[in-house]
Amino acid sequence: MIEKGLTSDEIKAMYSRDIRRDPLNSLKWGILFVLAGVAIMLGNYLHEHYGVEEGIIVGMVCLFVGIGLVAFYIVASKKTE
């Protein structure tokens, strides 16, 4: 690179990683993990105390994650306006 005549600033610019994180992406994953955790806890509670089958946990996780994605869409669409 030095042989090609690049300055030290140009070399640093080639190797520097300017990572800009999208806060909405973190919000999306946060909502999904929180609601998936709530679904698992609620499913376990229903199984232990009311004798509901364990298979309901999978359905609840899918339902709650779907609700989380819809909630994220609403929040993200208001932020981009």
Number of C-alpha atoms within 10 A of each C-alpha: 9 8 5 6 8 10 11 11 8 12 12 10 11 9 8 9 8 7 6 6 8 8 8 14 11 11 13 17 14 14 18 21 15 13 22 22 15 16 22 18 14 16 21 18 13 16 16 12 8 9 10 14 12 13 10 17 20 13 14 18 22 15 15 21 21 15 15 21 17 12 15 20 14 11 14 15 10 9 9 6 5
